[in-house]
Amino acid sequence: MKYLSIVGMLAMLLVAAGTPATAQPANQLPQGEGRELVATACSQCHALSPIVSGREGQAGWRRHVYNMVLRGAQLRASEAETVIAYLTANFGPGSQGLGNVTLPNGPGKELVETRCAVCHTLERVTIVKRQKRDWETIVANMYERWGQSAPDEVQAISAYLVAQFGHN
């Protein structure tokens, strides 16, 4: 019986350690209407890094925000629209974001800088190590979303990302 209560307490501690107890500070975010909502509502479940590294347009941010509301984010409809407007203005296509990542030299670097950085920060591109097949699938999917067919570019970008940010 004592063993079960110890196991139960350890499980509760692990769950509590993996869940943010408080919102992250808004000072990590650019000024603007919606800043406090993002800092509070979004960071209840995850870090702000996936948000600040995104480069979605209004439709993409709307999809993400309402997906999070369905998952439990505490936002009323008017607040969700404020968050969407804030995210689009500060983390939309072409915005500078918060990070300043320099990519390692190599064939395909310029394509990553000119193609991937249109919608994503370079931090988002570099933060996760992926397997070769995953990079190839992701890059091909991005070109499909663009409505572009450029197999040579897809191959060059995928090869660069595998060489610089891949794992086995």
OpenMM code with the backbone's topology and positions (N, CA, C; nanometers):
from openmm import Vec3, app, unit

residues = "MET LYS TYR LEU SER ILE VAL GLY MET LEU ALA MET LEU LEU VAL ALA ALA GLY THR PRO ALA THR ALA GLN PRO ALA ASN GLN LEU PRO GLN GLY GLU GLY ARG GLU LEU VAL ALA THR ALA CYS SER GLN CYS HIS ALA LEU SER PRO ILE VAL SER GLY ARG GLU GLY GLN ALA GLY TRP ARG ARG HIS VAL TYR ASN MET VAL LEU ARG GLY ALA GLN LEU ARG ALA SER GLU ALA GLU THR VAL ILE ALA TYR LEU THR ALA ASN PHE GLY PRO GLY SER GLN GLY LEU GLY ASN VAL THR LEU PRO ASN GLY PRO GLY LYS GLU LEU VAL GLU THR ARG CYS ALA VAL CYS HIS THR LEU GLU ARG VAL THR ILE VAL LYS ARG GLN LYS ARG ASP TRP GLU THR ILE VAL ALA ASN MET TYR GLU ARG TRP GLY GLN SER ALA PRO ASP GLU VAL GLN ALA ILE SER ALA TYR LEU VAL ALA GLN PHE GLY HIS ASN".split()
positions = [
    Vec3(0.0824, -0.1183, 0.0000),
    Vec3(0.0000, 0.0000, 0.0000),
    Vec3(0.0872, 0.1252, 0.0000),
    Vec3(0.1919, 0.1231, 0.0841),
    Vec3(0.2832, 0.2359, 0.0910),
    Vec3(0.3498, 0.2572, -0.0451),
    Vec3(0.3857, 0.1491, -0.1119),
    Vec3(0.4479, 0.1552, -0.2440),
    Vec3(0.3564, 0.2237, -0.3447),
    Vec3(0.2264, 0.1912, -0.3422),
    Vec3(0.1313, 0.2521, -0.4347),
    Vec3(0.1168, 0.4015, -0.4104),
    Vec3(0.1165, 0.4430, -0.2870),
    Vec3(0.1031, 0.5862, -0.2601),
    Vec3(0.2281, 0.6618, -0.3025),
    Vec3(0.3450, 0.6016, -0.2892),
    Vec3(0.4688, 0.6648, -0.3356),
    Vec3(0.4673, 0.6771, -0.4870),
    Vec3(0.4256, 0.5719, -0.5562),
    Vec3(0.4160, 0.5748, -0.7020),
    Vec3(0.3156, 0.6808, -0.7457),
    Vec3(0.2037, 0.6894, -0.6772),
    Vec3(0.1025, 0.7899, -0.7090),
    Vec3(0.1554, 0.9312, -0.6907),
    Vec3(0.2278, 0.9537, -0.5836),
    Vec3(0.2847, 1.0863, -0.5594),
    Vec3(0.3886, 1.1213, -0.6657),
    Vec3(0.4706, 1.0247, -0.7036),
    Vec3(0.5692, 1.0498, -0.8083),
    Vec3(0.5014, 1.0827, -0.9405),
    Vec3(0.3963, 1.0129, -0.9723),
    Vec3(0.3225, 1.0399, -1.0963),
    Vec3(0.2655, 1.1813, -1.0946),
    Vec3(0.2091, 1.2226, -0.9806),
    Vec3(0.1544, 1.3582, -0.9712),
    Vec3(0.2641, 1.4624, -0.9863),
    Vec3(0.3808, 1.4382, -0.9284),
    Vec3(0.4924, 1.5314, -0.9423),
    Vec3(0.5388, 1.5427, -1.0862),
    Vec3(0.5461, 1.4308, -1.1562),
    Vec3(0.5861, 1.4330, -1.2964),
    Vec3(0.4875, 1.5111, -1.3819),
    Vec3(0.3589, 1.4923, -1.3589),
    Vec3(0.2570, 1.5666, -1.4328),
    Vec3(0.2685, 1.7151, -1.4017),
    Vec3(0.2839, 1.7485, -1.2768),
    Vec3(0.2943, 1.8891, -1.2371),
    Vec3(0.4202, 1.9531, -1.2945),
    Vec3(0.5305, 1.8802, -1.2997),
    Vec3(0.6552, 1.9355, -1.3525),
    Vec3(0.6465, 1.9616, -1.5017),
    Vec3(0.5686, 1.8847, -1.5728),
    Vec3(0.5556, 1.9015, -1.7176),
    Vec3(0.4534, 2.0051, -1.7580),
    Vec3(0.3785, 2.0594, -1.6653),
    Vec3(0.2733, 2.1558, -1.6953),
    Vec3(0.3131, 2.2921, -1.6425),
    Vec3(0.3132, 2.3951, -1.7300),
    Vec3(0.3450, 2.5286, -1.6784),
    Vec3(0.2443, 2.5693, -1.5710),
    Vec3(0.2941, 2.6123, -1.4564),
    Vec3(0.2052, 2.6510, -1.3473),
    Vec3(0.1514, 2.7917, -1.3658),
    Vec3(0.2295, 2.8769, -1.4297),
    Vec3(0.1868, 3.0145, -1.4510),
    Vec3(0.2194, 3.0557, -1.5930),
    Vec3(0.1561, 3.1617, -1.6348),
    Vec3(0.1813, 3.2149, -1.7683),
    Vec3(0.3239, 3.2672, -1.7767),
    Vec3(0.3788, 3.2639, -1.8988),
    Vec3(0.5118, 3.3183, -1.9202),
    Vec3(0.5031, 3.4692, -1.9304),
    Vec3(0.6105, 3.5388, -1.8982),
    Vec3(0.6050, 3.6849, -1.9017),
    Vec3(0.5806, 3.7383, -2.0422),
    Vec3(0.4960, 3.8391, -2.0492),
    Vec3(0.4631, 3.8997, -2.1784),
    Vec3(0.5793, 3.9777, -2.2361),
    Vec3(0.6809, 4.0114, -2.1540),
    Vec3(0.7909, 4.0914, -2.2054),
    Vec3(0.8712, 4.0202, -2.3128),
    Vec3(0.8470, 3.8918, -2.3345),
    Vec3(0.9099, 3.8189, -2.4440),
    Vec3(0.8415, 3.8487, -2.5769),
    Vec3(0.7284, 3.9151, -2.5724),
    Vec3(0.6471, 3.9401, -2.6912),
    Vec3(0.6492, 4.0879, -2.7282),
    Vec3(0.6326, 4.1185, -2.8578),
    Vec3(0.6248, 4.2593, -2.8993),
    Vec3(0.5009, 4.3275, -2.8406),
    Vec3(0.5107, 4.4598, -2.8233),
    Vec3(0.3981, 4.5381, -2.7743),
    Vec3(0.2814, 4.5275, -2.8725),
    Vec3(0.1609, 4.5433, -2.8224),
    Vec3(0.0432, 4.5467, -2.9078),
    Vec3(-0.0776, 4.4880, -2.8391),
    Vec3(-0.1954, 4.5259, -2.8902),
    Vec3(-0.3190, 4.4714, -2.8353),
    Vec3(-0.3221, 4.3212, -2.8592),
    Vec3(-0.3426, 4.2459, -2.7549),
    Vec3(-0.3445, 4.1000, -2.7620),
    Vec3(-0.2224, 4.0368, -2.6985),
    Vec3(-0.1214, 4.1167, -2.6689),
    Vec3(0.0025, 4.0650, -2.6104),
    Vec3(-0.0228, 3.9883, -2.4803),
    Vec3(-0.0965, 4.0485, -2.3889),
    Vec3(-0.1231, 3.9841, -2.2600),
    Vec3(-0.2078, 3.8581, -2.2771),
    Vec3(-0.3029, 3.8616, -2.3701),
    Vec3(-0.3851, 3.7424, -2.3964),
    Vec3(-0.2979, 3.6271, -2.4443),
    Vec3(-0.2071, 3.6546, -2.5364),
    Vec3(-0.1174, 3.5505, -2.5872),
    Vec3(-0.0309, 3.4976, -2.4739),
    Vec3(0.0282, 3.5883, -2.3979),
    Vec3(0.1167, 3.5467, -2.2885),
    Vec3(0.0437, 3.4607, -2.1867),
    Vec3(-0.0805, 3.4934, -2.1603),
    Vec3(-0.1559, 3.4208, -2.0586),
    Vec3(-0.2189, 3.2931, -2.1135),
    Vec3(-0.2983, 3.3057, -2.2175),
    Vec3(-0.3756, 3.1908, -2.2672),
    Vec3(-0.2870, 3.0850, -2.3319),
    Vec3(-0.1908, 3.1269, -2.4107),
    Vec3(-0.1109, 3.0301, -2.4863),
    Vec3(-0.0094, 2.9576, -2.3988),
    Vec3(0.0510, 3.0308, -2.3059),
    Vec3(0.1571, 2.9690, -2.2268),
    Vec3(0.1048, 2.8866, -2.1095),
    Vec3(-0.0249, 2.8740, -2.0958),
    Vec3(-0.0787, 2.7855, -1.9924),
    Vec3(-0.0458, 2.6399, -2.0240),
    Vec3(-0.0323, 2.6102, -2.1534),
    Vec3(-0.0070, 2.4713, -2.1924),
    Vec3(0.1287, 2.4482, -2.2575),
    Vec3(0.1856, 2.5503, -2.3174),
    Vec3(0.3149, 2.5305, -2.3838),
    Vec3(0.3961, 2.6584, -2.3821),
    Vec3(0.5220, 2.6453, -2.4176),
    Vec3(0.6128, 2.7598, -2.4241),
    Vec3(0.5716, 2.8530, -2.5376),
    Vec3(0.6214, 2.9746, -2.5328),
    Vec3(0.5918, 3.0711, -2.6381),
    Vec3(0.6770, 3.0476, -2.7633),
    Vec3(0.7829, 2.9673, -2.7544),
    Vec3(0.8736, 2.9486, -2.8685),
    Vec3(0.8054, 2.8985, -2.9953),
    Vec3(0.7079, 2.8060, -2.9892),
    Vec3(0.6443, 2.7672, -3.1157),
    Vec3(0.5641, 2.8822, -3.1775),
    Vec3(0.5166, 2.9712, -3.0941),
    Vec3(0.4379, 3.0840, -3.1428),
    Vec3(0.5275, 3.1862, -3.2098),
    Vec3(0.6341, 3.2246, -3.1413),
    Vec3(0.7195, 3.3302, -3.1948),
    Vec3(0.8018, 3.2840, -3.3138),
    Vec3(0.8090, 3.1551, -3.3371),
    Vec3(0.8840, 3.1070, -3.4528),
    Vec3(0.7929, 3.0778, -3.5720),
    Vec3(0.6621, 3.0948, -3.5573),
    Vec3(0.5684, 3.0722, -3.6672),
    Vec3(0.5624, 3.1918, -3.7602),
    Vec3(0.5173, 3.1718, -3.8795),
    Vec3(0.4983, 3.2805, -3.9763),
    Vec3(0.3713, 3.2536, -4.0554),
    Vec3(0.2618, 3.2391, -3.9840),
    Vec3(0.1339, 3.2100, -4.0474),
    Vec3(0.0647, 3.3383, -4.0910),
    Vec3(-0.0171, 3.3273, -4.1928),
    Vec3(-0.1056, 3.4360, -4.2295),
    Vec3(-0.2287, 3.4314, -4.1399),
    Vec3(-0.3236, 3.5212, -4.1655),
    Vec3(-0.4415, 3.5286, -4.0798),
    Vec3(-0.5184, 3.3968, -4.0769),
    Vec3(-0.5346, 3.3323, -4.1920),
    Vec3(-0.6087, 3.2049, -4.1959),
    Vec3(-0.5357, 3.0965, -4.1162),
    Vec3(-0.4045, 3.0929, -4.1264),
    Vec3(-0.3268, 2.9939, -4.0521),
    Vec3(-0.3334, 3.0162, -3.9022),
    Vec3(-0.3186, 3.1427, -3.8597),
    Vec3(-0.3283, 3.1717, -3.7165),
    Vec3(-0.4689, 3.1448, -3.6652),
    Vec3(-0.5706, 3.1754, -3.7459),
    Vec3(-0.7091, 3.1475, -3.7038),
    Vec3(-0.7256, 2.9969, -3.6805),
    Vec3(-0.6746, 2.9165, -3.7722),
    Vec3(-0.6832, 2.7706, -3.7583),
    Vec3(-0.6142, 2.7258, -3.6298),
    Vec3(-0.4933, 2.7767, -3.6035),
    Vec3(-0.4196, 2.7380, -3.4821),
    Vec3(-0.4919, 2.7821, -3.3550),
    Vec3(-0.5362, 2.9060, -3.3526),
    Vec3(-0.6000, 2.9585, -3.2311),
    Vec3(-0.7275, 2.8817, -3.2001),
    Vec3(-0.8117, 2.8613, -3.2995),
    Vec3(-0.9363, 2.7893, -3.2716),
    Vec3(-0.9118, 2.6418, -3.2413),
    Vec3(-0.8058, 2.5834, -3.2957),
    Vec3(-0.7678, 2.4475, -3.2587),
    Vec3(-0.7299, 2.4441, -3.1101),
    Vec3(-0.6568, 2.5460, -3.0652),
    Vec3(-0.6189, 2.5525, -2.9236),
    Vec3(-0.7404, 2.5771, -2.8341),
    Vec3(-0.8352, 2.6573, -2.8804),
    Vec3(-0.9593, 2.6780, -2.8034),
    Vec3(-1.0324, 2.5450, -2.7876),
    Vec3(-1.0382, 2.4669, -2.8953),
    Vec3(-1.1014, 2.3344, -2.8867),
    Vec3(-1.0282, 2.2431, -2.7885),
    Vec3(-0.8982, 2.2653, -2.7727),
    Vec3(-0.8173, 2.1853, -2.6805),
    Vec3(-0.8177, 2.2396, -2.5390),
    Vec3(-0.8860, 2.3536, -2.5168),
    Vec3(-0.9000, 2.4032, -2.3808),
    Vec3(-0.8466, 2.5425, -2.3544),
    Vec3(-0.7896, 2.6097, -2.4547),
    Vec3(-0.7433, 2.7469, -2.4312),
    Vec3(-0.8620, 2.8325, -2.3889),
    Vec3(-0.8424, 2.9093, -2.2855),
    Vec3(-0.9503, 2.9880, -2.2260),
    Vec3(-0.9605, 3.1245, -2.2934),
    Vec3(-1.0236, 3.1285, -2.4095),
    Vec3(-1.0447, 3.2527, -2.4844),
    Vec3(-1.1885, 3.2608, -2.5312),
    Vec3(-1.2513, 3.3770, -2.5086),
    Vec3(-1.3823, 3.4023, -2.5683),
    Vec3(-1.3601, 3.4339, -2.7157),
    Vec3(-1.4666, 3.4317, -2.7954),
    Vec3(-1.4541, 3.4549, -2.9400),
    Vec3(-1.3889, 3.5896, -2.9695),
    Vec3(-1.4284, 3.6947, -2.8988),
    Vec3(-1.3693, 3.8275, -2.9232),
    Vec3(-1.2211, 3.8285, -2.8860),
    Vec3(-1.1844, 3.7584, -2.7792),
    Vec3(-1.0440, 3.7501, -2.7396),
    Vec3(-0.9634, 3.6707, -2.8420),
    Vec3(-1.0231, 3.5632, -2.8937),
    Vec3(-0.9553, 3.4833, -2.9958),
    Vec3(-0.9259, 3.5682, -3.1185),
    Vec3(-1.0199, 3.6519, -3.1582),
    Vec3(-0.9981, 3.7394, -3.2747),
    Vec3(-0.8875, 3.8409, -3.2471),
    Vec3(-0.8796, 3.8911, -3.1248),
    Vec3(-0.7724, 3.9821, -3.0867),
    Vec3(-0.6375, 3.9111, -3.0933),
    Vec3(-0.6320, 3.7884, -3.0447),
    Vec3(-0.5094, 3.7085, -3.0494),
    Vec3(-0.4688, 3.6833, -3.1944),
    Vec3(-0.5636, 3.6476, -3.2785),
    Vec3(-0.5348, 3.6216, -3.4199),
    Vec3(-0.4765, 3.7461, -3.4868),
    Vec3(-0.5370, 3.8613, -3.4606),
    Vec3(-0.4873, 3.9862, -3.5189),
    Vec3(-0.3460, 4.0166, -3.4690),
    Vec3(-0.3209, 3.9961, -3.3412),
    Vec3(-0.1888, 4.0203, -3.2825),
    Vec3(-0.0848, 3.9272, -3.3455),
    Vec3(-0.1174, 3.7993, -3.3514),
    Vec3(-0.0223, 3.7019, -3.4067),
    Vec3(0.0060, 3.7290, -3.5542),
    Vec3(-0.0967, 3.7641, -3.6295),
    Vec3(-0.0785, 3.7935, -3.7719),
    Vec3(0.0114, 3.9154, -3.7899),
    Vec3(-0.0121, 4.0186, -3.7096),
    Vec3(0.0675, 4.1416, -3.7218),
    Vec3(0.2127, 4.1202, -3.6806),
    Vec3(0.2349, 4.0406, -3.5770),
    Vec3(0.3702, 4.0262, -3.5222),
    Vec3(0.4445, 3.9013, -3.5667),
    Vec3(0.3704, 3.7996, -3.6080),
    Vec3(0.4322, 3.6733, -3.6465),
    Vec3(0.3712, 3.6198, -3.7753),
    Vec3(0.3385, 3.7094, -3.8650),
    Vec3(0.2841, 3.6731, -3.9953),
    Vec3(0.3949, 3.6640, -4.0979),
    Vec3(0.3612, 3.6276, -4.2213),
    Vec3(0.4618, 3.6189, -4.3270),
    Vec3(0.5349, 3.7520, -4.3427),
    Vec3(0.6660, 3.7445, -4.3500),
    Vec3(0.7468, 3.8634, -4.3712),
    Vec3(0.7837, 3.9394, -4.2454),
    Vec3(0.7250, 3.9044, -4.1293),
    Vec3(0.7606, 3.9748, -4.0065),
    Vec3(0.8975, 3.9266, -3.9585),
    Vec3(0.9627, 4.0090, -3.8813),
    Vec3(1.0989, 3.9790, -3.8364),
    Vec3(1.1024, 3.8802, -3.7208),
    Vec3(1.0007, 3.8759, -3.6388),
    Vec3(0.9997, 3.7855, -3.5243),
    Vec3(1.1003, 3.8276, -3.4199),
    Vec3(1.1399, 3.7343, -3.3348),
    Vec3(1.2277, 3.7664, -3.2231),
    Vec3(1.3681, 3.7105, -3.2382),
    Vec3(1.3832, 3.6016, -3.3094),
    Vec3(1.5122, 3.5351, -3.3186),
    Vec3(1.5979, 3.5885, -3.4312),
    Vec3(1.7273, 3.5622, -3.4214),
    Vec3(1.8203, 3.6009, -3.5258),
    Vec3(1.9179, 3.4857, -3.5427),
    Vec3(1.8835, 3.3898, -3.6285),
    Vec3(1.9623, 3.2699, -3.6484),
    Vec3(2.0432, 3.2840, -3.7759),
    Vec3(2.1698, 3.2461, -3.7702),
    Vec3(2.2537, 3.2404, -3.8885),
    Vec3(2.2718, 3.0939, -3.9239),
    Vec3(2.2395, 3.0601, -4.0471),
    Vec3(2.2511, 2.9215, -4.0917),
    Vec3(2.3956, 2.8876, -4.1250),
    Vec3(2.4340, 2.7614, -4.1034),
    Vec3(2.5674, 2.7176, -4.1452),
    Vec3(2.5776, 2.7191, -4.2984),
    Vec3(2.6974, 2.7427, -4.3492),
    Vec3(2.7183, 2.7419, -4.4944),
    Vec3(2.7003, 2.6015, -4.5493),
    Vec3(2.6591, 2.5950, -4.6730),
    Vec3(2.6430, 2.4677, -4.7416),
    Vec3(2.5504, 2.4837, -4.8605),
    Vec3(2.5567, 2.3887, -4.9535),
    Vec3(2.4671, 2.3949, -5.0695),
    Vec3(2.3208, 2.3896, -5.0239),
    Vec3(2.2407, 2.4829, -5.0715),
    Vec3(2.0997, 2.4885, -5.0353),
    Vec3(2.0687, 2.5947, -4.9315),
    Vec3(2.1714, 2.6529, -4.8687),
    Vec3(2.1507, 2.7533, -4.7643),
    Vec3(2.0690, 2.8712, -4.8169),
    Vec3(2.1043, 2.9227, -4.9334),
    Vec3(2.0329, 3.0389, -4.9878),
    Vec3(1.8862, 3.0079, -5.0151),
    Vec3(1.8580, 2.8863, -5.0600),
    Vec3(1.7178, 2.8483, -5.0822),
    Vec3(1.6412, 2.8445, -4.9512),
    Vec3(1.7016, 2.7921, -4.8471),
    Vec3(1.6358, 2.7897, -4.7164),
    Vec3(1.6082, 2.9328, -4.6704),
    Vec3(1.7078, 3.0212, -4.6874),
    Vec3(1.6920, 3.1595, -4.6445),
    Vec3(1.5859, 3.2337, -4.7262),
    Vec3(1.5748, 3.2020, -4.8533),
    Vec3(1.4797, 3.2754, -4.9374),
    Vec3(1.3436, 3.2086, -4.9483),
    Vec3(1.3357, 3.0797, -4.9327),
    Vec3(1.2070, 3.0111, -4.9460),
    Vec3(1.1428, 2.9841, -4.8100),
    Vec3(1.2153, 2.9175, -4.7209),
    Vec3(1.1578, 2.8784, -4.5911),
    Vec3(1.1285, 3.0006, -4.5049),
    Vec3(1.2188, 3.1002, -4.5111),
    Vec3(1.2051, 3.2178, -4.4245),
    Vec3(1.0915, 3.3100, -4.4666),
    Vec3(1.0263, 3.2830, -4.5783),
    Vec3(0.9091, 3.3612, -4.6159),
    Vec3(0.7975, 3.3391, -4.5137),
    Vec3(0.7840, 3.2159, -4.4677),
    Vec3(0.6754, 3.1814, -4.3748),
    Vec3(0.7230, 3.1438, -4.2347),
    Vec3(0.8497, 3.1099, -4.2183),
    Vec3(0.9008, 3.0624, -4.0897),
    Vec3(1.0237, 3.1416, -4.0498),
    Vec3(1.0470, 3.1517, -3.9192),
    Vec3(1.1758, 3.2030, -3.8759),
    Vec3(1.2778, 3.0928, -3.9000),
    Vec3(1.4011, 3.1321, -3.9174),
    Vec3(1.5055, 3.0315, -3.9342),
    Vec3(1.5238, 2.9520, -3.8060),
    Vec3(1.4889, 3.0126, -3.6926),
    Vec3(1.4945, 2.9404, -3.5655),
    Vec3(1.4012, 2.8194, -3.5695),
    Vec3(1.2839, 2.8389, -3.6257),
    Vec3(1.1888, 2.7278, -3.6340),
    Vec3(1.2424, 2.6164, -3.7233),
    Vec3(1.3103, 2.6558, -3.8293),
    Vec3(1.3655, 2.5572, -3.9221),
    Vec3(1.4775, 2.4786, -3.8559),
    Vec3(1.5555, 2.5434, -3.7703),
    Vec3(1.6756, 2.4808, -3.7154),
    Vec3(1.6585, 2.4165, -3.5790),
    Vec3(1.5501, 2.4397, -3.5122),
    Vec3(1.5364, 2.3998, -3.3724),
    Vec3(1.5204, 2.2488, -3.3524),
    Vec3(1.4662, 2.1793, -3.4501),
    Vec3(1.4374, 2.0371, -3.4327),
    Vec3(1.5198, 1.9533, -3.5306),
    Vec3(1.5816, 1.8497, -3.4798),
    Vec3(1.6530, 1.7535, -3.5649),
    Vec3(1.5499, 1.6549, -3.6189),
    Vec3(1.5581, 1.6293, -3.7492),
    Vec3(1.4625, 1.5373, -3.8116),
    Vec3(1.5364, 1.4356, -3.8975),
    Vec3(1.4693, 1.3251, -3.9229),
    Vec3(1.5246, 1.2245, -4.0128),
    Vec3(1.5090, 1.2704, -4.1573),
    Vec3(1.5885, 1.2118, -4.2452),
    Vec3(1.5886, 1.2502, -4.3863),
    Vec3(1.4486, 1.2445, -4.4468),
    Vec3(1.3781, 1.1365, -4.4258),
    Vec3(1.2453, 1.1222, -4.4870),
    Vec3(1.1486, 1.2291, -4.4354),
    Vec3(1.1669, 1.2694, -4.3080),
    Vec3(1.0803, 1.3728, -4.2505),
    Vec3(1.1065, 1.5079, -4.3158),
    Vec3(1.2362, 1.5449, -4.3332),
    Vec3(1.2671, 1.6715, -4.3993),
    Vec3(1.2130, 1.6721, -4.5415),
    Vec3(1.2302, 1.5613, -4.6132),
    Vec3(1.1819, 1.5546, -4.7516),
    Vec3(1.0307, 1.5722, -4.7585),
    Vec3(0.9596, 1.5084, -4.6676),
    Vec3(0.8130, 1.5189, -4.6641),
    Vec3(0.7689, 1.6609, -4.6296),
    Vec3(0.8329, 1.7201, -4.5308),
    Vec3(0.7962, 1.8556, -4.4876),
    Vec3(0.8207, 1.9562, -4.5991),
    Vec3(0.9377, 1.9511, -4.6613),
    Vec3(0.9705, 2.0475, -4.7665),
    Vec3(0.8762, 2.0299, -4.8857),
    Vec3(0.8511, 1.9059, -4.9259),
    Vec3(0.7582, 1.8812, -5.0374),
    Vec3(0.6186, 1.9336, -5.0026),
    Vec3(0.5751, 1.9135, -4.8805),
    Vec3(0.4446, 1.9627, -4.8353),
    Vec3(0.4381, 2.1151, -4.8417),
    Vec3(0.5464, 2.1830, -4.8023),
    Vec3(0.5480, 2.3299, -4.8066),
    Vec3(0.5363, 2.3800, -4.9509),
    Vec3(0.6046, 2.3178, -5.0421),
    Vec3(0.5948, 2.3588, -5.1821),
    Vec3(0.4546, 2.3325, -5.2361),
    Vec3(0.3949, 2.2228, -5.1933),
    Vec3(0.2577, 2.1931, -5.2355),
    Vec3(0.1620, 2.2999, -5.1824),
    Vec3(0.1811, 2.3415, -5.0572),
    Vec3(0.0978, 2.4484, -5.0006),
    Vec3(0.1133, 2.5789, -5.0774),
    Vec3(0.2332, 2.6052, -5.1248),
    Vec3(0.2593, 2.7242, -5.2063),
    Vec3(0.1954, 2.7131, -5.3432),
    Vec3(0.1621, 2.5899, -5.3832),
    Vec3(0.1109, 2.5678, -5.5179),
    Vec3(0.2243, 2.5696, -5.6195),
    Vec3(0.3430, 2.5319, -5.5762),
    Vec3(0.4622, 2.5343, -5.6605),
    Vec3(0.5100, 2.3925, -5.6874),
    Vec3(0.5661, 2.3749, -5.8044),
    Vec3(0.6318, 2.2493, -5.8374),
    Vec3(0.7757, 2.2825, -5.8746),
    Vec3(0.8665, 2.2531, -5.7842),
    Vec3(1.0083, 2.2805, -5.8060),
    Vec3(1.0891, 2.1672, -5.7434),
    Vec3(1.0857, 2.0498, -5.8060),
    Vec3(1.1517, 1.9331, -5.7465),
    Vec3(1.3006, 1.9540, -5.7189),
    Vec3(1.3698, 2.0319, -5.8032),
    Vec3(1.5122, 2.0566, -5.7797),
    Vec3(1.5335, 2.1363, -5.6507),
    Vec3(1.4470, 2.2355, -5.6271),
    Vec3(1.4571, 2.3143, -5.5046),
    Vec3(1.4219, 2.2301, -5.3827),
    Vec3(1.3177, 2.1501, -5.3938),
    Vec3(1.2785, 2.0622, -5.2833),
    Vec3(1.3953, 1.9715, -5.2464),
    Vec3(1.4603, 1.9140, -5.3460),
    Vec3(1.5731, 1.8246, -5.3216),
    Vec3(1.6901, 1.8996, -5.2581),
    Vec3(1.7206, 2.0184, -5.3088),
    Vec3(1.8337, 2.0960, -5.2562),
    Vec3(1.8090, 2.1392, -5.1115),
    Vec3(1.6883, 2.1871, -5.0836),
    Vec3(1.6553, 2.2294, -4.9472),
    Vec3(1.6571, 2.1092, -4.8532),
    Vec3(1.5960, 1.9999, -4.8949),
    Vec3(1.5928, 1.8793, -4.8108),
    Vec3(1.7341, 1.8297, -4.7816),
    Vec3(1.8191, 1.8273, -4.8825),
    Vec3(1.9575, 1.7805, -4.8634),
    Vec3(2.0321, 1.8708, -4.7650),
    Vec3(2.0125, 2.0010, -4.7771),
    Vec3(2.0779, 2.0941, -4.6858),
    Vec3(2.0287, 2.0712, -4.5424),
    Vec3(1.8972, 2.0621, -4.5251),
    Vec3(1.8407, 2.0447, -4.3910),
    Vec3(1.8833, 1.9126, -4.3283),
    Vec3(1.8912, 1.8070, -4.4099),
    Vec3(1.9370, 1.6771, -4.3579),
    Vec3(2.0840, 1.6875, -4.3147),
    Vec3(2.1649, 1.7527, -4.4012),
    Vec3(2.3094, 1.7632, -4.3697),
    Vec3(2.3329, 1.8483, -4.2437),
    Vec3(2.2552, 1.9538, -4.2267),
    Vec3(2.2797, 2.0470, -4.1163),
    Vec3(2.1978, 2.0162, -3.9911),
    Vec3(2.0757, 1.9671, -4.0097),
    Vec3(1.9831, 1.9520, -3.8967),
    Vec3(1.9153, 1.8158, -3.8941),
    Vec3(1.9803, 1.7170, -3.9513),
    Vec3(1.9220, 1.5834, -3.9561),
    Vec3(1.9816, 1.4920, -3.8495),
    Vec3(1.9176, 1.3806, -3.8343),
    Vec3(1.9705, 1.2747, -3.7465),
    Vec3(1.9246, 1.1421, -3.8031),
    Vec3(1.9894, 1.0374, -3.7591),
    Vec3(1.9571, 0.9014, -3.8073),
    Vec3(1.8459, 0.8403, -3.7287),
] * unit.nanometer
topology = app.Topology()
chain = topology.addChain("A")
for resn in residues:
    res = topology.addResidue(resn, chain)
    for name in ("N", "CA", "C"):
        topology.addAtom(name, app.Element.getBySymbol(name[0]), res)
